[in-house]
């Protein structure tokens, strides 16, 4: 792991504000999108992330990891979504593990939430509570769609277990804000991927609905990217460490995609 430069800090003026956490609601029409696309991102996600102002922390982190985004784009899973030729078994394997990932990630968020409560950080507590509840509801909805009741009945592959462990380690050893950054890649990556493969939308592609749901323009306003960009300065965090955590999560996204099509 690279040596951290503790002199690199980020901050924010106290006069700025964040929309209410009540913005994190189930998308209209009752259709869920993948974690990170659950109506948890602000209006800035209605345009291509490459055009976001460079001063945004989310954009700084994204631009430093565009190589990982392209790795994800060229996985057999995403290419199969675009072509419509993805093995349904691979899609099911990924989707069920994703539901369990979200279920366990909600428990990880609770670890960070308790920390925020101990610090009497009401802003962070409210945000984490809303996100935890959203994750649980998402996981439950997927399991219900597949007629499953017990998430522990689903065997997880190494890629997913590693991803879960990354988040848990961050939650247990770092300030809660670092966990938000660990969850940021899936919020930005999925809409970018859908935008890149939208040429695959057709009447004959069974995965067209996946692309449409995750397109940037179809996403509902929410708060993860916005919270991170608005409150980064307030929490005076180490940028080097944020970059390490973000890249680790991006790498986990790539590995998770790749694992779904591995025999």
PEMOZI-V728878 format. One record per backbone hydrogen bond with DSSP energy under -0.5 kcal/mol. CO is the residue of the C=O (numbers start at 1). NH is the residue of the N-H. If there is no record, write none. Layout:
# PEMOZI-V728878
co:nh
CO:NH
CO:NH
This chain:
# PEMOZI-V728878
co:nh
4:6
5:8
7:9
8:239
10:237
11:233
13:16
20:23
21:24
23:25
27:30
30:32
34:37
40:224
41:222
42:45
43:46
44:47
48:51
49:52
53:56
56:60
57:61
58:62
59:63
60:64
62:65
63:66
65:68
65:69
66:70
67:71
68:72
69:73
70:74
72:75
75:79
76:80
77:81
78:82
79:83
80:84
80:85
80:86
87:90
87:91
88:92
89:93
90:94
91:95
92:96
93:97
94:98
95:99
96:100
97:101
98:102
99:103
100:104
101:105
102:106
103:107
104:108
105:109
106:110
107:111
108:112
109:113
110:114
111:115
112:116
113:117
114:118
115:119
116:121
117:120
120:122
121:125
122:126
123:127
124:128
125:129
126:130
127:131
128:132
129:133
130:134
131:135
132:136
133:137
134:138
135:139
136:140
137:141
138:142
139:143
140:144
141:145
142:146
143:148
144:147
149:151
150:153
151:154
153:155
157:161
158:162
159:163
160:164
161:165
162:166
163:167
164:168
165:169
166:170
167:171
168:172
169:173
170:174
175:178
175:179
176:179
176:180
177:181
178:182
179:183
180:184
181:184
181:185
183:187
184:187
184:188
185:189
186:190
188:192
189:193
190:194
191:195
191:216
192:196
193:197
195:198
197:200
198:201
202:205
204:206
205:208
207:211
208:212
209:213
210:214
211:215
212:215
215:218
216:219
220:41
223:227
224:228
225:229
226:230
227:231
228:232
231:235
232:237
233:236
237:10
237:239
238:242
239:243
240:244
241:245
242:246
243:247
244:248
245:249
246:250
247:251
248:252
249:253
250:254
251:255
252:256
253:257
254:258
255:259
256:260
257:260
257:261
258:261
259:262
